[in-house]
Amino acid sequence: MFEGLFQPMHLLIVAGIALLIFGPKKLPELGKGMGEGIRGFKAAMQGKEEASVLVPTPKTTEEKL
């Protein structure tokens, strides 16, 4: 049922559609968020009390200068 699911052409089409929907500036942020979510899920499955997920801090106007 899933034998032809991950062919290179299919993955290129999915990546192209994602690029059209979210745009090139938003895709890295989405990937980072998904990675942090997966790491947190794995840590919870292993029974760790605290997950080592980095939480971004808001930047102030002084840091941007």
PDB file of N, CA, C and O in Angstrom:
ATOM      1  N   MET A   1       0.814  -1.189   0.000  1.00  0.00           N
ATOM      2  CA  MET A   1       0.000   0.000   0.000  1.00  0.00           C
ATOM      3  C   MET A   1       0.864   1.262   0.000  1.00  0.00           C
ATOM      4  O   MET A   1       0.533   2.233  -0.681  1.00  0.00           O
ATOM      5  N   PHE A   2       1.980   1.261   0.765  1.00  0.00           N
ATOM      6  CA  PHE A   2       2.834   2.437   0.860  1.00  0.00           C
ATOM      7  C   PHE A   2       4.164   2.254   0.135  1.00  0.00           C
ATOM      8  O   PHE A   2       5.104   3.003   0.400  1.00  0.00           O
ATOM      9  N   GLU A   3       4.273   1.275  -0.777  1.00  0.00           N
ATOM     10  CA  GLU A   3       5.561   0.983  -1.385  1.00  0.00           C
ATOM     11  C   GLU A   3       6.081   2.101  -2.276  1.00  0.00           C
ATOM     12  O   GLU A   3       7.299   2.247  -2.385  1.00  0.00           O
ATOM     13  N   GLY A   4       5.241   2.890  -2.913  1.00  0.00           N
ATOM     14  CA  GLY A   4       5.709   3.953  -3.788  1.00  0.00           C
ATOM     15  C   GLY A   4       5.523   5.340  -3.208  1.00  0.00           C
ATOM     16  O   GLY A   4       5.549   6.328  -3.941  1.00  0.00           O
ATOM     17  N   LEU A   5       5.337   5.426  -1.914  1.00  0.00           N
ATOM     18  CA  LEU A   5       4.999   6.694  -1.285  1.00  0.00           C
ATOM     19  C   LEU A   5       6.169   7.674  -1.253  1.00  0.00           C
ATOM     20  O   LEU A   5       5.968   8.872  -1.452  1.00  0.00           O
ATOM     21  N   PHE A   6       7.372   7.195  -1.009  1.00  0.00           N
ATOM     22  CA  PHE A   6       8.514   8.083  -0.819  1.00  0.00           C
ATOM     23  C   PHE A   6       9.442   8.109  -2.025  1.00  0.00           C
ATOM     24  O   PHE A   6      10.662   8.057  -1.869  1.00  0.00           O
ATOM     25  N   GLN A   7       8.893   8.188  -3.190  1.00  0.00           N
ATOM     26  CA  GLN A   7       9.705   8.330  -4.389  1.00  0.00           C
ATOM     27  C   GLN A   7      10.187   9.772  -4.475  1.00  0.00           C
ATOM     28  O   GLN A   7       9.516  10.679  -3.982  1.00  0.00           O
ATOM     29  N   PRO A   8      11.345   9.993  -5.098  1.00  0.00           N
ATOM     30  CA  PRO A   8      11.895  11.360  -5.151  1.00  0.00           C
ATOM     31  C   PRO A   8      10.953  12.373  -5.811  1.00  0.00           C
ATOM     32  O   PRO A   8      10.887  13.518  -5.363  1.00  0.00           O
ATOM     33  N   MET A   9      10.249  11.996  -6.827  1.00  0.00           N
ATOM     34  CA  MET A   9       9.345  12.935  -7.495  1.00  0.00           C
ATOM     35  C   MET A   9       8.194  13.339  -6.576  1.00  0.00           C
ATOM     36  O   MET A   9       7.778  14.498  -6.577  1.00  0.00           O
ATOM     37  N   HIS A  10       7.681  12.397  -5.796  1.00  0.00           N
ATOM     38  CA  HIS A  10       6.606  12.711  -4.852  1.00  0.00           C
ATOM     39  C   HIS A  10       7.090  13.682  -3.783  1.00  0.00           C
ATOM     40  O   HIS A  10       6.378  14.616  -3.413  1.00  0.00           O
ATOM     41  N   LEU A  11       8.299  13.457  -3.293  1.00  0.00           N
ATOM     42  CA  LEU A  11       8.845  14.337  -2.268  1.00  0.00           C
ATOM     43  C   LEU A  11       9.092  15.740  -2.818  1.00  0.00           C
ATOM     44  O   LEU A  11       8.887  16.722  -2.106  1.00  0.00           O
ATOM     45  N   LEU A  12       9.527  15.850  -4.074  1.00  0.00           N
ATOM     46  CA  LEU A  12       9.715  17.160  -4.686  1.00  0.00           C
ATOM     47  C   LEU A  12       8.391  17.900  -4.845  1.00  0.00           C
ATOM     48  O   LEU A  12       8.328  19.112  -4.636  1.00  0.00           O
ATOM     49  N   ILE A  13       7.346  17.186  -5.209  1.00  0.00           N
ATOM     50  CA  ILE A  13       6.025  17.806  -5.359  1.00  0.00           C
ATOM     51  C   ILE A  13       5.523  18.301  -4.010  1.00  0.00           C
ATOM     52  O   ILE A  13       5.003  19.413  -3.916  1.00  0.00           O
ATOM     53  N   VAL A  14       5.667  17.504  -2.979  1.00  0.00           N
ATOM     54  CA  VAL A  14       5.233  17.910  -1.631  1.00  0.00           C
ATOM     55  C   VAL A  14       6.038  19.118  -1.159  1.00  0.00           C
ATOM     56  O   VAL A  14       5.471  20.046  -0.582  1.00  0.00           O
ATOM     57  N   ALA A  15       7.360  19.120  -1.398  1.00  0.00           N
ATOM     58  CA  ALA A  15       8.191  20.258  -1.004  1.00  0.00           C
ATOM     59  C   ALA A  15       7.793  21.517  -1.774  1.00  0.00           C
ATOM     60  O   ALA A  15       7.774  22.608  -1.204  1.00  0.00           O
ATOM     61  N   GLY A  16       7.478  21.378  -3.050  1.00  0.00           N
ATOM     62  CA  GLY A  16       7.043  22.521  -3.846  1.00  0.00           C
ATOM     63  C   GLY A  16       5.725  23.099  -3.358  1.00  0.00           C
ATOM     64  O   GLY A  16       5.564  24.318  -3.293  1.00  0.00           O
ATOM     65  N   ILE A  17       4.795  22.240  -3.020  1.00  0.00           N
ATOM     66  CA  ILE A  17       3.501  22.703  -2.507  1.00  0.00           C
ATOM     67  C   ILE A  17       3.688  23.403  -1.162  1.00  0.00           C
ATOM     68  O   ILE A  17       3.073  24.440  -0.914  1.00  0.00           O
ATOM     69  N   ALA A  18       4.530  22.847  -0.297  1.00  0.00           N
ATOM     70  CA  ALA A  18       4.794  23.476   1.001  1.00  0.00           C
ATOM     71  C   ALA A  18       5.450  24.844   0.811  1.00  0.00           C
ATOM     72  O   ALA A  18       5.147  25.786   1.543  1.00  0.00           O
ATOM     73  N   LEU A  19       6.346  24.953  -0.170  1.00  0.00           N
ATOM     74  CA  LEU A  19       6.989  26.230  -0.449  1.00  0.00           C
ATOM     75  C   LEU A  19       5.979  27.256  -0.936  1.00  0.00           C
ATOM     76  O   LEU A  19       6.051  28.426  -0.561  1.00  0.00           O
ATOM     77  N   LEU A  20       5.045  26.831  -1.763  1.00  0.00           N
ATOM     78  CA  LEU A  20       4.013  27.747  -2.249  1.00  0.00           C
ATOM     79  C   LEU A  20       3.072  28.193  -1.133  1.00  0.00           C
ATOM     80  O   LEU A  20       2.670  29.356  -1.087  1.00  0.00           O
ATOM     81  N   ILE A  21       2.727  27.287  -0.247  1.00  0.00           N
ATOM     82  CA  ILE A  21       1.765  27.604   0.816  1.00  0.00           C
ATOM     83  C   ILE A  21       2.395  28.481   1.889  1.00  0.00           C
ATOM     84  O   ILE A  21       1.823  29.504   2.264  1.00  0.00           O
ATOM     85  N   PHE A  22       3.563  28.096   2.385  1.00  0.00           N
ATOM     86  CA  PHE A  22       4.147  28.773   3.541  1.00  0.00           C
ATOM     87  C   PHE A  22       5.169  29.838   3.177  1.00  0.00           C
ATOM     88  O   PHE A  22       5.390  30.759   3.963  1.00  0.00           O
ATOM     89  N   GLY A  23       5.789  29.746   2.032  1.00  0.00           N
ATOM     90  CA  GLY A  23       6.799  30.713   1.630  1.00  0.00           C
ATOM     91  C   GLY A  23       8.173  30.344   2.146  1.00  0.00           C
ATOM     92  O   GLY A  23       8.291  29.584   3.107  1.00  0.00           O
ATOM     93  N   PRO A  24       9.217  30.875   1.518  1.00  0.00           N
ATOM     94  CA  PRO A  24      10.585  30.492   1.891  1.00  0.00           C
ATOM     95  C   PRO A  24      11.032  31.025   3.251  1.00  0.00           C
ATOM     96  O   PRO A  24      11.960  30.472   3.842  1.00  0.00           O
ATOM     97  N   LYS A  25      10.408  32.072   3.759  1.00  0.00           N
ATOM     98  CA  LYS A  25      10.824  32.617   5.054  1.00  0.00           C
ATOM     99  C   LYS A  25      10.238  31.829   6.222  1.00  0.00           C
ATOM    100  O   LYS A  25      10.840  31.787   7.295  1.00  0.00           O
ATOM    101  N   LYS A  26       9.096  31.215   6.037  1.00  0.00           N
ATOM    102  CA  LYS A  26       8.405  30.541   7.138  1.00  0.00           C
ATOM    103  C   LYS A  26       8.822  29.074   7.270  1.00  0.00           C
ATOM    104  O   LYS A  26       8.695  28.508   8.356  1.00  0.00           O
ATOM    105  N   LEU A  27       9.315  28.442   6.203  1.00  0.00           N
ATOM    106  CA  LEU A  27       9.650  27.019   6.249  1.00  0.00           C
ATOM    107  C   LEU A  27      10.720  26.667   7.284  1.00  0.00           C
ATOM    108  O   LEU A  27      10.547  25.672   7.988  1.00  0.00           O
ATOM    109  N   PRO A  28      11.813  27.421   7.420  1.00  0.00           N
ATOM    110  CA  PRO A  28      12.788  27.056   8.462  1.00  0.00           C
ATOM    111  C   PRO A  28      12.208  27.124   9.870  1.00  0.00           C
ATOM    112  O   PRO A  28      12.547  26.302  10.721  1.00  0.00           O
ATOM    113  N   GLU A  29      11.337  28.094  10.119  1.00  0.00           N
ATOM    114  CA  GLU A  29      10.704  28.196  11.437  1.00  0.00           C
ATOM    115  C   GLU A  29       9.805  26.996  11.698  1.00  0.00           C
ATOM    116  O   GLU A  29       9.777  26.466  12.808  1.00  0.00           O
ATOM    117  N   LEU A  30       9.071  26.571  10.678  1.00  0.00           N
ATOM    118  CA  LEU A  30       8.203  25.408  10.845  1.00  0.00           C
ATOM    119  C   LEU A  30       9.018  24.143  11.093  1.00  0.00           C
ATOM    120  O   LEU A  30       8.650  23.318  11.929  1.00  0.00           O
ATOM    121  N   GLY A  31      10.126  23.990  10.366  1.00  0.00           N
ATOM    122  CA  GLY A  31      10.996  22.828  10.567  1.00  0.00           C
ATOM    123  C   GLY A  31      11.598  22.798  11.955  1.00  0.00           C
ATOM    124  O   GLY A  31      11.685  21.740  12.579  1.00  0.00           O
ATOM    125  N   LYS A  32      12.016  23.964  12.442  1.00  0.00           N
ATOM    126  CA  LYS A  32      12.586  24.040  13.785  1.00  0.00           C
ATOM    127  C   LYS A  32      11.546  23.677  14.839  1.00  0.00           C
ATOM    128  O   LYS A  32      11.836  22.947  15.787  1.00  0.00           O
ATOM    129  N   GLY A  33      10.341  24.190  14.665  1.00  0.00           N
ATOM    130  CA  GLY A  33       9.268  23.877  15.612  1.00  0.00           C
ATOM    131  C   GLY A  33       8.923  22.403  15.623  1.00  0.00           C
ATOM    132  O   GLY A  33       8.682  21.822  16.681  1.00  0.00           O
ATOM    133  N   MET A  34       8.899  21.797  14.440  1.00  0.00           N
ATOM    134  CA  MET A  34       8.613  20.362  14.371  1.00  0.00           C
ATOM    135  C   MET A  34       9.724  19.553  15.025  1.00  0.00           C
ATOM    136  O   MET A  34       9.450  18.574  15.720  1.00  0.00           O
ATOM    137  N   GLY A  35      10.978  19.953  14.809  1.00  0.00           N
ATOM    138  CA  GLY A  35      12.104  19.249  15.425  1.00  0.00           C
ATOM    139  C   GLY A  35      12.067  19.321  16.936  1.00  0.00           C
ATOM    140  O   GLY A  35      12.320  18.329  17.619  1.00  0.00           O
ATOM    141  N   GLU A  36      11.749  20.502  17.460  1.00  0.00           N
ATOM    142  CA  GLU A  36      11.647  20.652  18.917  1.00  0.00           C
ATOM    143  C   GLU A  36      10.503  19.822  19.470  1.00  0.00           C
ATOM    144  O   GLU A  36      10.618  19.244  20.551  1.00  0.00           O
ATOM    145  N   GLY A  37       9.411  19.760  18.742  1.00  0.00           N
ATOM    146  CA  GLY A  37       8.276  18.945  19.182  1.00  0.00           C
ATOM    147  C   GLY A  37       8.609  17.463  19.209  1.00  0.00           C
ATOM    148  O   GLY A  37       8.221  16.749  20.133  1.00  0.00           O
ATOM    149  N   ILE A  38       9.333  17.001  18.187  1.00  0.00           N
ATOM    150  CA  ILE A  38       9.722  15.589  18.134  1.00  0.00           C
ATOM    151  C   ILE A  38      10.695  15.261  19.257  1.00  0.00           C
ATOM    152  O   ILE A  38      10.584  14.211  19.891  1.00  0.00           O
ATOM    153  N   ARG A  39      11.665  16.172  19.508  1.00  0.00           N
ATOM    154  CA  ARG A  39      12.605  15.942  20.612  1.00  0.00           C
ATOM    155  C   ARG A  39      11.892  15.901  21.953  1.00  0.00           C
ATOM    156  O   ARG A  39      12.214  15.070  22.802  1.00  0.00           O
ATOM    157  N   GLY A  40      10.930  16.786  22.151  1.00  0.00           N
ATOM    158  CA  GLY A  40      10.163  16.789  23.396  1.00  0.00           C
ATOM    159  C   GLY A  40       9.343  15.525  23.556  1.00  0.00           C
ATOM    160  O   GLY A  40       9.233  14.984  24.657  1.00  0.00           O
ATOM    161  N   PHE A  41       8.764  15.050  22.453  1.00  0.00           N
ATOM    162  CA  PHE A  41       7.986  13.822  22.490  1.00  0.00           C
ATOM    163  C   PHE A  41       8.868  12.629  22.836  1.00  0.00           C
ATOM    164  O   PHE A  41       8.488  11.788  23.651  1.00  0.00           O
ATOM    165  N   LYS A  42      10.060  12.553  22.211  1.00  0.00           N
ATOM    166  CA  LYS A  42      10.979  11.449  22.499  1.00  0.00           C
ATOM    167  C   LYS A  42      11.430  11.480  23.961  1.00  0.00           C
ATOM    168  O   LYS A  42      11.533  10.440  24.612  1.00  0.00           O
ATOM    169  N   ALA A  43      11.697  12.685  24.465  1.00  0.00           N
ATOM    170  CA  ALA A  43      12.116  12.807  25.858  1.00  0.00           C
ATOM    171  C   ALA A  43      11.002  12.363  26.794  1.00  0.00           C
ATOM    172  O   ALA A  43      11.265  11.716  27.807  1.00  0.00           O
ATOM    173  N   ALA A  44       9.765  12.701  26.465  1.00  0.00           N
ATOM    174  CA  ALA A  44       8.636  12.289  27.298  1.00  0.00           C
ATOM    175  C   ALA A  44       8.437  10.771  27.231  1.00  0.00           C
ATOM    176  O   ALA A  44       8.078  10.146  28.229  1.00  0.00           O
ATOM    177  N   MET A  45       8.667  10.190  26.072  1.00  0.00           N
ATOM    178  CA  MET A  45       8.520   8.741  25.933  1.00  0.00           C
ATOM    179  C   MET A  45       9.593   7.990  26.709  1.00  0.00           C
ATOM    180  O   MET A  45       9.360   6.881  27.188  1.00  0.00           O
ATOM    181  N   GLN A  46      10.768   8.598  26.830  1.00  0.00           N
ATOM    182  CA  GLN A  46      11.855   7.960  27.582  1.00  0.00           C
ATOM    183  C   GLN A  46      11.723   8.193  29.076  1.00  0.00           C
ATOM    184  O   GLN A  46      12.479   7.617  29.858  1.00  0.00           O
ATOM    185  N   GLY A  47      10.779   9.027  29.487  1.00  0.00           N
ATOM    186  CA  GLY A  47      10.537   9.251  30.897  1.00  0.00           C
ATOM    187  C   GLY A  47      11.404  10.312  31.522  1.00  0.00           C
ATOM    188  O   GLY A  47      11.510  10.377  32.746  1.00  0.00           O
ATOM    189  N   LYS A  48      12.025  11.141  30.721  1.00  0.00           N
ATOM    190  CA  LYS A  48      12.842  12.203  31.285  1.00  0.00           C
ATOM    191  C   LYS A  48      11.930  13.262  31.874  1.00  0.00           C
ATOM    192  O   LYS A  48      10.894  13.601  31.304  1.00  0.00           O
ATOM    193  N   GLU A  49      12.335  13.778  33.026  1.00  0.00           N
ATOM    194  CA  GLU A  49      11.523  14.790  33.710  1.00  0.00           C
ATOM    195  C   GLU A  49      11.522  16.099  32.932  1.00  0.00           C
ATOM    196  O   GLU A  49      10.468  16.687  32.693  1.00  0.00           O
ATOM    197  N   GLU A  50      12.716  16.554  32.538  1.00  0.00           N
ATOM    198  CA  GLU A  50      12.827  17.810  31.812  1.00  0.00           C
ATOM    199  C   GLU A  50      13.361  17.538  30.420  1.00  0.00           C
ATOM    200  O   GLU A  50      14.394  16.887  30.260  1.00  0.00           O
ATOM    201  N   ALA A  51      12.667  18.030  29.425  1.00  0.00           N
ATOM    202  CA  ALA A  51      13.149  17.911  28.060  1.00  0.00           C
ATOM    203  C   ALA A  51      14.110  19.053  27.778  1.00  0.00           C
ATOM    204  O   ALA A  51      13.896  20.177  28.233  1.00  0.00           O
ATOM    205  N   SER A  52      15.152  18.773  27.040  1.00  0.00           N
ATOM    206  CA  SER A  52      16.134  19.818  26.726  1.00  0.00           C
ATOM    207  C   SER A  52      15.732  20.528  25.437  1.00  0.00           C
ATOM    208  O   SER A  52      16.468  20.525  24.451  1.00  0.00           O
ATOM    209  N   VAL A  53      14.569  21.125  25.469  1.00  0.00           N
ATOM    210  CA  VAL A  53      14.063  21.856  24.321  1.00  0.00           C
ATOM    211  C   VAL A  53      14.360  23.329  24.529  1.00  0.00           C
ATOM    212  O   VAL A  53      14.034  23.898  25.571  1.00  0.00           O
ATOM    213  N   LEU A  54      14.974  23.936  23.542  1.00  0.00           N
ATOM    214  CA  LEU A  54      15.305  25.345  23.641  1.00  0.00           C
ATOM    215  C   LEU A  54      14.075  26.178  23.331  1.00  0.00           C
ATOM    216  O   LEU A  54      13.404  25.970  22.319  1.00  0.00           O
ATOM    217  N   VAL A  55      13.791  27.114  24.208  1.00  0.00           N
ATOM    218  CA  VAL A  55      12.664  28.012  24.009  1.00  0.00           C
ATOM    219  C   VAL A  55      13.234  29.352  23.585  1.00  0.00           C
ATOM    220  O   VAL A  55      14.012  29.955  24.324  1.00  0.00           O
ATOM    221  N   PRO A  56      12.856  29.830  22.400  1.00  0.00           N
ATOM    222  CA  PRO A  56      13.406  31.108  21.956  1.00  0.00           C
ATOM    223  C   PRO A  56      12.893  32.262  22.808  1.00  0.00           C
ATOM    224  O   PRO A  56      11.720  32.305  23.179  1.00  0.00           O
ATOM    225  N   THR A  57      13.783  33.185  23.107  1.00  0.00           N
ATOM    226  CA  THR A  57      13.387  34.359  23.881  1.00  0.00           C
ATOM    227  C   THR A  57      13.087  35.501  22.921  1.00  0.00           C
ATOM    228  O   THR A  57      13.740  35.623  21.885  1.00  0.00           O
ATOM    229  N   PRO A  58      12.112  36.335  23.249  1.00  0.00           N
ATOM    230  CA  PRO A  58      11.807  37.462  22.368  1.00  0.00           C
ATOM    231  C   PRO A  58      12.963  38.458  22.351  1.00  0.00           C
ATOM    232  O   PRO A  58      13.557  38.751  23.389  1.00  0.00           O
ATOM    233  N   LYS A  59      13.271  38.966  21.181  1.00  0.00           N
ATOM    234  CA  LYS A  59      14.366  39.925  21.044  1.00  0.00           C
ATOM    235  C   LYS A  59      13.843  41.335  21.335  1.00  0.00           C
ATOM    236  O   LYS A  59      12.738  41.705  20.938  1.00  0.00           O
ATOM    237  N   THR A  60      14.659  42.092  22.027  1.00  0.00           N
ATOM    238  CA  THR A  60      14.300  43.470  22.299  1.00  0.00           C
ATOM    239  C   THR A  60      14.824  44.343  21.169  1.00  0.00           C
ATOM    240  O   THR A  60      15.618  43.898  20.341  1.00  0.00           O
ATOM    241  N   THR A  61      14.376  45.573  21.145  1.00  0.00           N
ATOM    242  CA  THR A  61      14.809  46.486  20.087  1.00  0.00           C
ATOM    243  C   THR A  61      16.304  46.818  20.212  1.00  0.00           C
ATOM    244  O   THR A  61      16.947  47.125  19.208  1.00  0.00           O
ATOM    245  N   GLU A  62      16.860  46.762  21.418  1.00  0.00           N
ATOM    246  CA  GLU A  62      18.267  47.040  21.602  1.00  0.00           C
ATOM    247  C   GLU A  62      19.129  45.956  20.978  1.00  0.00           C
ATOM    248  O   GLU A  62      20.198  46.251  20.443  1.00  0.00           O
ATOM    249  N   GLU A  63      18.672  44.677  21.039  1.00  0.00           N
ATOM    250  CA  GLU A  63      19.443  43.577  20.472  1.00  0.00           C
ATOM    251  C   GLU A  63      19.468  43.635  18.954  1.00  0.00           C
ATOM    252  O   GLU A  63      20.428  43.176  18.336  1.00  0.00           O
ATOM    253  N   LYS A  64      18.428  44.191  18.344  1.00  0.00           N
ATOM    254  CA  LYS A  64      18.340  44.237  16.894  1.00  0.00           C
ATOM    255  C   LYS A  64      19.272  45.284  16.309  1.00  0.00           C
ATOM    256  O   LYS A  64      19.657  45.177  15.145  1.00  0.00           O
ATOM    257  N   LEU A  65      19.647  46.303  17.096  1.00  0.00           N
ATOM    258  CA  LEU A  65      20.519  47.356  16.610  1.00  0.00           C
ATOM    259  C   LEU A  65      21.899  46.864  16.591  1.00  0.00           C
ATOM    260  O   LEU A  65      22.811  47.598  16.210  1.00  0.00           O
TER     261      LEU A  65
END
